[in-house]
Structure formats: structure tokens, C-alpha cells
């Protein structure tokens, strides 16, 4: 039994004629007839009732034709599968990454990923979470890297790592000499936040007092999505803020301007997100593994830590 034979019987069933079926398959009628007879002989059944005009399948012939349609359809999907596979190993990979992750994460994995996939052109675009999700759903991005969980439909989440929150204080701040900071220490007069719309800002508010957002109304705002800019303004204004673990530098630790949180053990979950109908699966899986290989082992498991919800609904 061959795919050619199955294609021939499908053509006969469609046209009801050996002659027309042969024409559609671009073979001679005797060649097509011979192949069908060989198949019938191999299966020891009659597929078509040749006494009727137009020709119709026998009862068992109808069942065979139904199976033949499935087999031929699956065989034709193989080139599509190969195209998808090839698309995974060369071409473009468009990534949307939130600003509070991008500048800290990309340098950790990009050289290793480029080494694994030298024919891939990686295009990283900084976007806030809502924009990443919208562009994924529109097919403008292959994948996103955001803080999760996110309340949305049609998106698949692949967790990557978990990073702790730390307090970042100016050296002149009254709490600077404390070894740790509690949530009760985070008052509106001192705490600096990122621009509204940034999910890290929402996580900080979620972590702190529910009333903290209201307390910020009327205070001076520094409109930025950059944690580094936030650090600078904290130093200038003698305040404090919260920063994610990857944003900490060796100098920050040496100067003791970052403090753990004493009364809670919060982390934010960072994940790859893709459209549910995404292609380039092998490449996305490789990206996830490469990022995990680039992270400290203690950041790969949330364990008993509290994952802070970014409160994003799109």
C-alpha cells in the first residue's frame, strides 16, 4: 500500500470516474487503474462498484476512503511540520520584555543563546505587560518575558525564575542602619515608585499596605519605568524603594544600601509567555532552558516563598 494508491482512490471517489481521476492526478488511465487493482488485490476487497455510473465506493470501500483521507492529510502536514522546525533554528525571534527585567536579564543569557542559535536574529523590545500581551495576541511578538501570573485568555505561561524583593535605601535614611526592613516601615513619605502602569509598581503596592496607593496622591512623582533611575532619585531625595533581586549590584551589597524584608519572604515570578497557538516551540523551549542555565540555582524554585501578584488583567 502506498500514498500514491491512496491518492488515486480519493480522486476516483471525488470524480466518480477513472478517466477524470487520472487526468486530475496527471497520469494515464491504465496506470491509475493498475494501481487501484493492485491495492484491491493486496487488501483482498473491492473498493469501487464499477457497474454503476458514476463509479461509487462499496461499503468497505467507503470506510477505506475515509481512512485514506486521514492518512493523506497527515502526510501532507509533514512539510508544514518541517517548515515550523526550520523556523525554529533560523530567522527572527521577536521578544517583548518588561523594563524591570530586560536590562538585568538579557545580558545574562544573550551570548549563550546566540552561541546555541547563531542563525537566529533576536529582537528585544521593552514593553509594559499590557503591551506585551496585546502584541502576542496580534502575532507581532513570538514571546514575552513578564512578571506572572497574569489574568488573561489565550496565553501559555512558562515559569523561568523567582526573584526576591529588597529594600533600597539612601545612606542618609533613618532606617539605613537597620539590618532588615519591615512592611510597616514603608510609608508614603519615603517610598518611591515606578511610573503608573508598571507591574513592578503594582507588586510593590500589593506587597505593602493596601492604603499606600491612596497615600501617594498629591506627592511628587518621578515618571520612569527604570529601576536605575529610581535608585538615583532615592539617593537624591533620601528615600527608599523596593527593587528586584537581579537589580542588585555588588556595590549595592558592599555599601549595605539594600536590606532584606524581615516580616515576609516575597518573590516575583518571571515567565515566558506565548500565544496559545504559538509556533517556534523548539526555539522557545531552548530560550527557556538557556535562561534557566544562566540563573543562580536558588532563583529557580519558589519553595515556600510568597509569589506577589502583579495584579495585571488584560
PAFI-356370 format. One record per residue (C-alpha): residue in three letters; x, y, z; residue number from 1. Coordinates in Angstrom, 1 decimal. Each point is the difference from the previous one (the first is absolute). Layout:
residues N
{r = ALA&c1 = X&c2 = Y&c3 = Z&k = NUM}
...
This chain:
residues 314
{r = UNK&c1 = 0.0&c2 = 0.0&c3 = 0.0&k = 1}
{r = UNK&c1 = 1.4&c2 = 3.4&c3 = -1.0&k = 2}
{r = UNK&c1 = -1.0&c2 = 3.6&c3 = 0.4&k = 3}
{r = UNK&c1 = -0.3&c2 = 0.2&c3 = -3.8&k = 4}
{r = UNK&c1 = -2.6&c2 = -2.7&c3 = 0.1&k = 5}
{r = UNK&c1 = -2.0&c2 = 1.7&c3 = 2.7&k = 6}
{r = UNK&c1 = 0.1&c2 = 3.3&c3 = -1.9&k = 7}
{r = UNK&c1 = -1.3&c2 = -1.8&c3 = -3.1&k = 8}
{r = UNK&c1 = -3.0&c2 = -1.6&c3 = 1.8&k = 9}
{r = UNK&c1 = -0.8&c2 = 3.4&c3 = 1.5&k = 10}
{r = UNK&c1 = 0.0&c2 = 1.6&c3 = -3.4&k = 11}
{r = UNK&c1 = -2.3&c2 = -2.8&c3 = -1.4&k = 12}
{r = UNK&c1 = -2.4&c2 = 0.5&c3 = 3.0&k = 13}
{r = UNK&c1 = 0.0&c2 = 3.7&c3 = -0.7&k = 14}
{r = UNK&c1 = -0.6&c2 = -0.1&c3 = -3.8&k = 15}
{r = UNK&c1 = -1.9&c2 = -3.3&c3 = -0.3&k = 16}
{r = UNK&c1 = 2.1&c2 = -0.8&c3 = -3.1&k = 17}
{r = UNK&c1 = 3.3&c2 = -1.7&c3 = -0.6&k = 18}
{r = UNK&c1 = 0.7&c2 = 2.2&c3 = -3.0&k = 19}
{r = UNK&c1 = -0.6&c2 = 3.3&c3 = 1.8&k = 20}
{r = UNK&c1 = 1.9&c2 = -1.2&c3 = 3.1&k = 21}
{r = UNK&c1 = 3.0&c2 = -0.9&c3 = -2.2&k = 22}
{r = UNK&c1 = -0.1&c2 = 3.5&c3 = -1.6&k = 23}
{r = UNK&c1 = -0.1&c2 = 1.7&c3 = 3.4&k = 24}
{r = UNK&c1 = 3.0&c2 = -2.1&c3 = 1.2&k = 25}
{r = UNK&c1 = 1.9&c2 = 0.6&c3 = -3.3&k = 26}
{r = UNK&c1 = 0.4&c2 = -3.7&c3 = -0.8&k = 27}
{r = UNK&c1 = -1.4&c2 = -2.2&c3 = -2.7&k = 28}
{r = UNK&c1 = -3.3&c2 = -1.8&c3 = 0.7&k = 29}
{r = UNK&c1 = 1.5&c2 = -3.5&c3 = -0.4&k = 30}
{r = UNK&c1 = 2.8&c2 = 0.9&c3 = 2.5&k = 31}
{r = UNK&c1 = -2.6&c2 = 1.2&c3 = 2.5&k = 32}
{r = UNK&c1 = -2.2&c2 = -3.0&c3 = -0.5&k = 33}
{r = UNK&c1 = 2.9&c2 = -2.4&c3 = 0.5&k = 34}
{r = UNK&c1 = 1.0&c2 = 1.6&c3 = 3.3&k = 35}
{r = UNK&c1 = -3.6&c2 = -0.2&c3 = 1.3&k = 36}
{r = UNK&c1 = -0.3&c2 = -3.7&c3 = -1.0&k = 37}
{r = UNK&c1 = 3.4&c2 = -0.7&c3 = 1.7&k = 38}
{r = UNK&c1 = -1.4&c2 = 1.6&c3 = 3.2&k = 39}
{r = UNK&c1 = -3.2&c2 = -2.0&c3 = -0.2&k = 40}
{r = UNK&c1 = 1.9&c2 = -3.2&c3 = -0.5&k = 41}
{r = UNK&c1 = 2.3&c2 = 0.8&c3 = 3.0&k = 42}
{r = UNK&c1 = -2.9&c2 = 0.7&c3 = 2.3&k = 43}
{r = UNK&c1 = -2.1&c2 = -2.8&c3 = -1.6&k = 44}
{r = UNK&c1 = -3.1&c2 = 2.2&c3 = -0.3&k = 45}
{r = UNK&c1 = -1.8&c2 = 2.0&c3 = -2.7&k = 46}
{r = UNK&c1 = 0.2&c2 = 3.8&c3 = 0.7&k = 47}
{r = UNK&c1 = -2.2&c2 = 1.2&c3 = -2.9&k = 48}
{r = UNK&c1 = -3.2&c2 = -1.2&c3 = -1.6&k = 49}
{r = UNK&c1 = 0.9&c2 = 0.3&c3 = -3.6&k = 50}
{r = UNK&c1 = -3.5&c2 = -1.0&c3 = -1.3&k = 51}
{r = UNK&c1 = -1.4&c2 = 3.4&c3 = 1.0&k = 52}
{r = UNK&c1 = 0.4&c2 = 3.3&c3 = -1.7&k = 53}
{r = UNK&c1 = 1.4&c2 = 2.0&c3 = 1.5&k = 54}
{r = UNK&c1 = 2.2&c2 = -2.4&c3 = 1.8&k = 55}
{r = UNK&c1 = -0.7&c2 = -0.2&c3 = 3.7&k = 56}
{r = UNK&c1 = 1.9&c2 = -1.7&c3 = 2.9&k = 57}
{r = UNK&c1 = -1.2&c2 = -3.3&c3 = 1.4&k = 58}
{r = UNK&c1 = -0.9&c2 = -0.1&c3 = 3.7&k = 59}
{r = UNK&c1 = 3.5&c2 = -1.0&c3 = 1.1&k = 60}
{r = UNK&c1 = 1.4&c2 = 2.3&c3 = -2.7&k = 61}
{r = UNK&c1 = -1.7&c2 = 3.0&c3 = 1.7&k = 62}
{r = UNK&c1 = 1.6&c2 = -0.9&c3 = 3.3&k = 63}
{r = UNK&c1 = 3.4&c2 = -0.3&c3 = -1.7&k = 64}
{r = UNK&c1 = -0.4&c2 = 3.3&c3 = -1.7&k = 65}
{r = UNK&c1 = -0.8&c2 = 1.7&c3 = 3.3&k = 66}
{r = UNK&c1 = 3.3&c2 = -1.4&c3 = 1.5&k = 67}
{r = UNK&c1 = 1.9&c2 = 0.9&c3 = -3.2&k = 68}
{r = UNK&c1 = -1.1&c2 = 3.6&c3 = 0.4&k = 69}
{r = UNK&c1 = 1.4&c2 = 0.1&c3 = 3.5&k = 70}
{r = UNK&c1 = 3.3&c2 = -1.6&c3 = -1.1&k = 71}
{r = UNK&c1 = 0.5&c2 = 2.3&c3 = -3.0&k = 72}
{r = UNK&c1 = -0.9&c2 = 3.1&c3 = 2.0&k = 73}
{r = UNK&c1 = 2.5&c2 = -1.0&c3 = 2.7&k = 74}
{r = UNK&c1 = 2.7&c2 = -0.7&c3 = -2.6&k = 75}
{r = UNK&c1 = -0.5&c2 = 3.5&c3 = -1.5&k = 76}
{r = UNK&c1 = 0.4&c2 = 1.6&c3 = 3.5&k = 77}
{r = UNK&c1 = 3.6&c2 = -1.3&c3 = 0.2&k = 78}
{r = UNK&c1 = 1.5&c2 = 2.7&c3 = -2.2&k = 79}
{r = UNK&c1 = -1.8&c2 = 2.6&c3 = 2.2&k = 80}
{r = UNK&c1 = 1.6&c2 = -1.6&c3 = 3.0&k = 81}
{r = UNK&c1 = 3.4&c2 = 0.2&c3 = -1.6&k = 82}
{r = UNK&c1 = -0.6&c2 = 3.6&c3 = -0.9&k = 83}
{r = UNK&c1 = -0.8&c2 = 0.7&c3 = 3.7&k = 84}
{r = UNK&c1 = 3.1&c2 = -1.9&c3 = 1.1&k = 85}
{r = UNK&c1 = 2.2&c2 = 2.0&c3 = -2.4&k = 86}
{r = UNK&c1 = -1.6&c2 = 3.2&c3 = 1.2&k = 87}
{r = UNK&c1 = 1.2&c2 = -0.9&c3 = 3.5&k = 88}
{r = UNK&c1 = 3.7&c2 = -0.1&c3 = -1.0&k = 89}
{r = UNK&c1 = 0.4&c2 = 3.0&c3 = -2.3&k = 90}
{r = UNK&c1 = -1.7&c2 = 3.3&c3 = -0.6&k = 91}
{r = UNK&c1 = -1.4&c2 = 2.5&c3 = 2.6&k = 92}
{r = UNK&c1 = -1.0&c2 = -0.3&c3 = 3.6&k = 93}
{r = UNK&c1 = -2.0&c2 = 3.0&c3 = 1.2&k = 94}
{r = UNK&c1 = -0.1&c2 = 0.4&c3 = 3.8&k = 95}
{r = UNK&c1 = -2.0&c2 = 2.5&c3 = 2.0&k = 96}
{r = UNK&c1 = 1.6&c2 = 0.4&c3 = 3.5&k = 97}
{r = UNK&c1 = -1.2&c2 = 2.3&c3 = 2.8&k = 98}
{r = UNK&c1 = 2.4&c2 = 2.8&c3 = 0.9&k = 99}
{r = UNK&c1 = 0.7&c2 = -1.2&c3 = 3.6&k = 100}
{r = UNK&c1 = 1.3&c2 = -3.3&c3 = -1.4&k = 101}
{r = UNK&c1 = 1.5&c2 = 0.8&c3 = -3.4&k = 102}
{r = UNK&c1 = 3.2&c2 = 1.8&c3 = 1.0&k = 103}
{r = UNK&c1 = 0.9&c2 = -2.5&c3 = 2.7&k = 104}
{r = UNK&c1 = -1.0&c2 = -3.2&c3 = -1.6&k = 105}
{r = UNK&c1 = 1.0&c2 = 0.4&c3 = -3.6&k = 106}
{r = UNK&c1 = 3.8&c2 = 0.4&c3 = 0.7&k = 107}
{r = UNK&c1 = -0.1&c2 = -3.3&c3 = 2.0&k = 108}
{r = UNK&c1 = -1.2&c2 = -2.2&c3 = -2.8&k = 109}
{r = UNK&c1 = 0.4&c2 = 1.6&c3 = -3.4&k = 110}
{r = UNK&c1 = 3.5&c2 = -1.0&c3 = -0.8&k = 111}
{r = UNK&c1 = -0.7&c2 = -3.6&c3 = 0.9&k = 112}
{r = UNK&c1 = -3.2&c2 = 0.0&c3 = -2.0&k = 113}
{r = UNK&c1 = 1.8&c2 = 1.5&c3 = -3.0&k = 114}
{r = UNK&c1 = 2.6&c2 = -2.8&c3 = 0.2&k = 115}
{r = UNK&c1 = -2.7&c2 = -2.7&c3 = 0.0&k = 116}
{r = UNK&c1 = -1.9&c2 = 1.7&c3 = -2.8&k = 117}
{r = UNK&c1 = 2.4&c2 = 2.0&c3 = -2.2&k = 118}
{r = UNK&c1 = -2.5&c2 = 0.3&c3 = -2.8&k = 119}
{r = UNK&c1 = -2.7&c2 = 1.6&c3 = 2.1&k = 120}
{r = UNK&c1 = -0.5&c2 = 3.8&c3 = 0.0&k = 121}
{r = UNK&c1 = -1.2&c2 = 0.9&c3 = 3.5&k = 122}
{r = UNK&c1 = -2.0&c2 = 3.2&c3 = 0.1&k = 123}
{r = UNK&c1 = -0.7&c2 = 1.2&c3 = 3.6&k = 124}
{r = UNK&c1 = -2.6&c2 = 2.7&c3 = 0.6&k = 125}
{r = UNK&c1 = -0.8&c2 = 1.5&c3 = 3.4&k = 126}
{r = UNK&c1 = -3.7&c2 = 0.2&c3 = 0.6&k = 127}
{r = UNK&c1 = -2.2&c2 = 0.1&c3 = 3.0&k = 128}
{r = UNK&c1 = -2.0&c2 = -3.2&c3 = 0.7&k = 129}
{r = UNK&c1 = -3.3&c2 = 1.1&c3 = -1.7&k = 130}
{r = UNK&c1 = 1.9&c2 = 0.9&c3 = -3.2&k = 131}
{r = UNK&c1 = 1.8&c2 = -3.4&c3 = 0.0&k = 132}
{r = UNK&c1 = -3.2&c2 = -1.9&c3 = 0.4&k = 133}
{r = UNK&c1 = -1.8&c2 = 2.0&c3 = -2.7&k = 134}
{r = UNK&c1 = 2.9&c2 = -0.4&c3 = -2.5&k = 135}
{r = UNK&c1 = 0.2&c2 = -3.7&c3 = 0.7&k = 136}
{r = UNK&c1 = -3.7&c2 = -0.4&c3 = -0.7&k = 137}
{r = UNK&c1 = 0.4&c2 = 2.0&c3 = -3.2&k = 138}
{r = UNK&c1 = 2.9&c2 = -2.2&c3 = -1.2&k = 139}
{r = UNK&c1 = 2.5&c2 = 2.9&c3 = 0.2&k = 140}
{r = UNK&c1 = 2.2&c2 = -1.7&c3 = 2.5&k = 141}
{r = UNK&c1 = 1.2&c2 = -3.6&c3 = 0.2&k = 142}
{r = UNK&c1 = 0.2&c2 = 0.0&c3 = 3.8&k = 143}
{r = UNK&c1 = 0.1&c2 = 2.3&c3 = 3.0&k = 144}
{r = UNK&c1 = 1.8&c2 = 0.0&c3 = 3.3&k = 145}
{r = UNK&c1 = -2.2&c2 = 1.5&c3 = 2.8&k = 146}
{r = UNK&c1 = -0.9&c2 = -0.3&c3 = 3.7&k = 147}
{r = UNK&c1 = -2.7&c2 = -2.5&c3 = 0.5&k = 148}
{r = UNK&c1 = -2.7&c2 = -1.2&c3 = 0.7&k = 149}
{r = UNK&c1 = -2.1&c2 = 2.1&c3 = -2.5&k = 150}
{r = UNK&c1 = -3.7&c2 = -0.1&c3 = -0.2&k = 151}
{r = UNK&c1 = -0.6&c2 = -0.5&c3 = -3.8&k = 152}
{r = UNK&c1 = -1.2&c2 = -2.5&c3 = -2.5&k = 153}
{r = UNK&c1 = 1.8&c2 = -1.8&c3 = -2.8&k = 154}
{r = UNK&c1 = 3.5&c2 = 0.3&c3 = 1.5&k = 155}
{r = UNK&c1 = 2.3&c2 = -2.8&c3 = 1.1&k = 156}
{r = UNK&c1 = 2.4&c2 = 0.7&c3 = 2.9&k = 157}
{r = UNK&c1 = 3.4&c2 = -1.6&c3 = 0.4&k = 158}
{r = UNK&c1 = 1.5&c2 = 0.9&c3 = 3.4&k = 159}
{r = UNK&c1 = 3.7&c2 = 0.8&c3 = 0.0&k = 160}
{r = UNK&c1 = 1.2&c2 = 1.3&c3 = 3.4&k = 161}
{r = UNK&c1 = -1.1&c2 = 1.7&c3 = 3.2&k = 162}
{r = UNK&c1 = 1.8&c2 = 3.0&c3 = 1.4&k = 163}
{r = UNK&c1 = -0.3&c2 = 1.6&c3 = 3.4&k = 164}
{r = UNK&c1 = -0.9&c2 = 3.5&c3 = 0.9&k = 165}
{r = UNK&c1 = 2.5&c2 = 2.1&c3 = 1.8&k = 166}
{r = UNK&c1 = -0.2&c2 = 3.5&c3 = 1.6&k = 167}
{r = UNK&c1 = 2.3&c2 = 2.5&c3 = -1.5&k = 168}
{r = UNK&c1 = 0.9&c2 = 3.0&c3 = 2.3&k = 169}
{r = UNK&c1 = 1.9&c2 = 3.2&c3 = -0.2&k = 170}
{r = UNK&c1 = 2.9&c2 = 0.0&c3 = 2.4&k = 171}
{r = UNK&c1 = -1.5&c2 = 3.0&c3 = 1.7&k = 172}
{r = UNK&c1 = -3.3&c2 = -1.7&c3 = 0.6&k = 173}
{r = UNK&c1 = -1.0&c2 = -0.5&c3 = 3.7&k = 174}
{r = UNK&c1 = -0.4&c2 = -3.8&c3 = -0.6&k = 175}
{r = UNK&c1 = 3.4&c2 = -0.5&c3 = -1.7&k = 176}
{r = UNK&c1 = 1.6&c2 = -1.5&c3 = 3.0&k = 177}
{r = UNK&c1 = -2.7&c2 = -2.7&c3 = 0.5&k = 178}
{r = UNK&c1 = 1.0&c2 = -3.5&c3 = -1.2&k = 179}
{r = UNK&c1 = -3.4&c2 = -0.5&c3 = -1.5&k = 180}
{r = UNK&c1 = -3.2&c2 = 1.9&c3 = -0.9&k = 181}
{r = UNK&c1 = -3.6&c2 = -0.9&c3 = 0.8&k = 182}
{r = UNK&c1 = -3.1&c2 = 0.8&c3 = -2.0&k = 183}
{r = UNK&c1 = -1.0&c2 = 2.4&c3 = 2.8&k = 184}
{r = UNK&c1 = 3.1&c2 = 2.1&c3 = -0.7&k = 185}
{r = UNK&c1 = -1.2&c2 = 0.7&c3 = -3.6&k = 186}
{r = UNK&c1 = -1.9&c2 = 3.3&c3 = 0.3&k = 187}
{r = UNK&c1 = -1.0&c2 = 2.3&c3 = -2.8&k = 188}
{r = UNK&c1 = 2.2&c2 = 2.8&c3 = 1.0&k = 189}
{r = UNK&c1 = 3.1&c2 = -2.1&c3 = -0.6&k = 190}
{r = UNK&c1 = -0.9&c2 = -2.6&c3 = -2.6&k = 191}
{r = UNK&c1 = 0.7&c2 = 0.7&c3 = -3.7&k = 192}
{r = UNK&c1 = -1.9&c2 = -1.9&c3 = -2.7&k = 193}
{r = UNK&c1 = 0.3&c2 = -0.5&c3 = -3.7&k = 194}
{r = UNK&c1 = -2.3&c2 = 1.5&c3 = -2.6&k = 195}
{r = UNK&c1 = -3.7&c2 = -1.0&c3 = 0.2&k = 196}
{r = UNK&c1 = -0.7&c2 = -2.9&c3 = -2.4&k = 197}
{r = UNK&c1 = 3.2&c2 = -1.8&c3 = 1.0&k = 198}
{r = UNK&c1 = -0.8&c2 = -3.4&c3 = 1.5&k = 199}
{r = UNK&c1 = 2.9&c2 = 0.3&c3 = 2.4&k = 200}
{r = UNK&c1 = -1.6&c2 = 3.1&c3 = 1.5&k = 201}
{r = UNK&c1 = -3.2&c2 = -2.0&c3 = 0.5&k = 202}
{r = UNK&c1 = 1.9&c2 = -2.9&c3 = 1.6&k = 203}
{r = UNK&c1 = 1.6&c2 = 2.5&c3 = 2.5&k = 204}
{r = UNK&c1 = -3.4&c2 = 1.4&c3 = 0.8&k = 205}
{r = UNK&c1 = -1.4&c2 = -3.5&c3 = 0.3&k = 206}
{r = UNK&c1 = 2.8&c2 = -0.9&c3 = 2.4&k = 207}
{r = UNK&c1 = -0.4&c2 = 3.1&c3 = 2.1&k = 208}
{r = UNK&c1 = -3.1&c2 = 1.4&c3 = 1.7&k = 209}
{r = UNK&c1 = -3.1&c2 = 0.0&c3 = -2.1&k = 210}
{r = UNK&c1 = -0.4&c2 = 3.7&c3 = 1.0&k = 211}
{r = UNK&c1 = 3.4&c2 = 1.0&c3 = -1.3&k = 212}
{r = UNK&c1 = -1.3&c2 = 0.8&c3 = -3.5&k = 213}
{r = UNK&c1 = -2.4&c2 = 2.6&c3 = 1.4&k = 214}
{r = UNK&c1 = 2.8&c2 = 1.5&c3 = 2.1&k = 215}
{r = UNK&c1 = 2.0&c2 = 0.7&c3 = -3.1&k = 216}
{r = UNK&c1 = -2.6&c2 = 2.3&c3 = -1.5&k = 217}
{r = UNK&c1 = 1.4&c2 = 3.5&c3 = 0.0&k = 218}
{r = UNK&c1 = 3.6&c2 = -1.0&c3 = 0.5&k = 219}
{r = UNK&c1 = 2.7&c2 = 0.8&c3 = -2.5&k = 220}
{r = UNK&c1 = 0.2&c2 = -2.7&c3 = -2.6&k = 221}
{r = UNK&c1 = 3.0&c2 = -1.1&c3 = -2.1&k = 222}
{r = UNK&c1 = -1.3&c2 = -1.3&c3 = -3.2&k = 223}
{r = UNK&c1 = 2.3&c2 = -2.8&c3 = -1.1&k = 224}
{r = UNK&c1 = 0.0&c2 = -3.7&c3 = -0.7&k = 225}
{r = UNK&c1 = 3.7&c2 = -0.3&c3 = 0.9&k = 226}
{r = UNK&c1 = 1.1&c2 = -1.5&c3 = 3.3&k = 227}
{r = UNK&c1 = 3.4&c2 = 1.6&c3 = -0.4&k = 228}
{r = UNK&c1 = -1.6&c2 = 3.4&c3 = -0.3&k = 229}
{r = UNK&c1 = -2.1&c2 = -0.8&c3 = 3.1&k = 230}
{r = UNK&c1 = 3.2&c2 = -0.8&c3 = 1.9&k = 231}
{r = UNK&c1 = 1.5&c2 = 3.3&c3 = -0.9&k = 232}
{r = UNK&c1 = -3.1&c2 = 2.0&c3 = 1.1&k = 233}
{r = UNK&c1 = 0.0&c2 = -1.9&c3 = 3.3&k = 234}
{r = UNK&c1 = 3.6&c2 = 1.0&c3 = 0.7&k = 235}
{r = UNK&c1 = -0.8&c2 = 3.6&c3 = -0.9&k = 236}
{r = UNK&c1 = -3.2&c2 = 0.2&c3 = 2.1&k = 237}
{r = UNK&c1 = 1.2&c2 = -2.0&c3 = 2.9&k = 238}
{r = UNK&c1 = -2.8&c2 = -2.5&c3 = -0.4&k = 239}
{r = UNK&c1 = -0.4&c2 = -3.7&c3 = -0.6&k = 240}
{r = UNK&c1 = -1.5&c2 = -2.4&c3 = -2.5&k = 241}
{r = UNK&c1 = -0.3&c2 = -3.7&c3 = -0.7&k = 242}
{r = UNK&c1 = 2.1&c2 = -1.6&c3 = -2.7&k = 243}
{r = UNK&c1 = 0.1&c2 = -3.5&c3 = -1.5&k = 244}
{r = UNK&c1 = 2.9&c2 = -2.3&c3 = 0.7&k = 245}
{r = UNK&c1 = 1.6&c2 = 0.2&c3 = -3.5&k = 246}
{r = UNK&c1 = 0.2&c2 = 3.7&c3 = 0.4&k = 247}
{r = UNK&c1 = 2.4&c2 = -0.2&c3 = 2.9&k = 248}
{r = UNK&c1 = 3.7&c2 = 0.6&c3 = -0.8&k = 249}
{r = UNK&c1 = 3.0&c2 = -1.1&c3 = 2.0&k = 250}
{r = UNK&c1 = 0.6&c2 = 3.7&c3 = 0.9&k = 251}
{r = UNK&c1 = -3.6&c2 = 0.2&c3 = 1.4&k = 252}
{r = UNK&c1 = 0.8&c2 = -3.0&c3 = 2.3&k = 253}
{r = UNK&c1 = 3.4&c2 = 1.4&c3 = 0.9&k = 254}
{r = UNK&c1 = -1.5&c2 = 3.4&c3 = 1.0&k = 255}
{r = UNK&c1 = -2.7&c2 = -1.8&c3 = 1.9&k = 256}
{r = UNK&c1 = -2.7&c2 = 2.2&c3 = -1.6&k = 257}
{r = UNK&c1 = -2.2&c2 = -3.1&c3 = -0.7&k = 258}
{r = UNK&c1 = -1.8&c2 = -1.7&c3 = 2.8&k = 259}
{r = UNK&c1 = -2.1&c2 = -3.2&c3 = 0.1&k = 260}
{r = UNK&c1 = -3.7&c2 = 0.2&c3 = 1.0&k = 261}
{r = UNK&c1 = -0.3&c2 = -1.3&c3 = 3.5&k = 262}
{r = UNK&c1 = -3.7&c2 = -0.9&c3 = 0.4&k = 263}
{r = UNK&c1 = -0.7&c2 = -1.7&c3 = -3.3&k = 264}
{r = UNK&c1 = 1.8&c2 = -2.0&c3 = -2.7&k = 265}
{r = UNK&c1 = -1.4&c2 = 1.4&c3 = -3.2&k = 266}
{r = UNK&c1 = 1.1&c2 = -0.8&c3 = -3.6&k = 267}
{r = UNK&c1 = -1.1&c2 = 0.9&c3 = -3.4&k = 268}
{r = UNK&c1 = -0.4&c2 = -2.8&c3 = -2.6&k = 269}
{r = UNK&c1 = 1.5&c2 = 0.7&c3 = -3.4&k = 270}
{r = UNK&c1 = -1.3&c2 = -2.0&c3 = -2.9&k = 271}
{r = UNK&c1 = 0.1&c2 = -0.4&c3 = -3.8&k = 272}
{r = UNK&c1 = -3.5&c2 = 0.6&c3 = -1.4&k = 273}
{r = UNK&c1 = -1.1&c2 = -1.1&c3 = -3.5&k = 274}
{r = UNK&c1 = -3.2&c2 = -0.1&c3 = -2.0&k = 275}
{r = UNK&c1 = -1.8&c2 = -3.3&c3 = 0.5&k = 276}
{r = UNK&c1 = 0.3&c2 = -0.6&c3 = -3.8&k = 277}
{r = UNK&c1 = 3.7&c2 = 0.8&c3 = 0.0&k = 278}
{r = UNK&c1 = 2.6&c2 = -1.4&c3 = -2.4&k = 279}
{r = UNK&c1 = 3.8&c2 = -0.2&c3 = 0.5&k = 280}
{r = UNK&c1 = -0.7&c2 = -2.3&c3 = 2.9&k = 281}
{r = UNK&c1 = 3.5&c2 = -1.6&c3 = 0.0&k = 282}
{r = UNK&c1 = 1.6&c2 = 3.4&c3 = -0.1&k = 283}
{r = UNK&c1 = -2.1&c2 = 1.3&c3 = 2.9&k = 284}
{r = UNK&c1 = 0.8&c2 = -3.1&c3 = 2.0&k = 285}
{r = UNK&c1 = 3.7&c2 = 0.6&c3 = -0.7&k = 286}
{r = UNK&c1 = -0.4&c2 = 3.7&c3 = 1.1&k = 287}
{r = UNK&c1 = -1.6&c2 = -1.1&c3 = 3.3&k = 288}
{r = UNK&c1 = 2.8&c2 = -2.6&c3 = 0.7&k = 289}
{r = UNK&c1 = 2.7&c2 = 2.5&c3 = -0.9&k = 290}
{r = UNK&c1 = -1.4&c2 = 2.6&c3 = 2.4&k = 291}
{r = UNK&c1 = -0.3&c2 = -2.6&c3 = 2.8&k = 292}
{r = UNK&c1 = 3.6&c2 = -1.1&c3 = -0.6&k = 293}
{r = UNK&c1 = 1.1&c2 = 3.7&c3 = 0.4&k = 294}
{r = UNK&c1 = -1.8&c2 = 0.5&c3 = 3.4&k = 295}
{r = UNK&c1 = 1.2&c2 = -0.8&c3 = 3.5&k = 296}
{r = UNK&c1 = -1.4&c2 = -3.3&c3 = 1.2&k = 297}
{r = UNK&c1 = -1.8&c2 = 1.5&c3 = 3.0&k = 298}
{r = UNK&c1 = -2.1&c2 = 2.1&c3 = -2.4&k = 299}
{r = UNK&c1 = -1.4&c2 = -3.0&c3 = -1.9&k = 300}
{r = UNK&c1 = -2.5&c2 = -1.1&c3 = 2.6&k = 301}
{r = UNK&c1 = -2.6&c2 = 2.1&c3 = 2.0&k = 302}
{r = UNK&c1 = 0.1&c2 = -2.6&c3 = 2.8&k = 303}
{r = UNK&c1 = -1.9&c2 = 1.5&c3 = 3.0&k = 304}
{r = UNK&c1 = 0.3&c2 = 3.5&c3 = -1.2&k = 305}
{r = UNK&c1 = -3.0&c2 = 2.2&c3 = -0.7&k = 306}
{r = UNK&c1 = -0.6&c2 = 0.9&c3 = -3.6&k = 307}
{r = UNK&c1 = -1.2&c2 = 3.6&c3 = -0.3&k = 308}
{r = UNK&c1 = -2.8&c2 = 0.4&c3 = -2.5&k = 309}
{r = UNK&c1 = 0.7&c2 = 2.8&c3 = -2.5&k = 310}
{r = UNK&c1 = -3.7&c2 = 0.6&c3 = -0.2&k = 311}
{r = UNK&c1 = -0.1&c2 = 0.2&c3 = -3.8&k = 312}
{r = UNK&c1 = -3.3&c2 = -0.7&c3 = -1.8&k = 313}
{r = UNK&c1 = 0.0&c2 = 0.3&c3 = -3.8&k = 314}
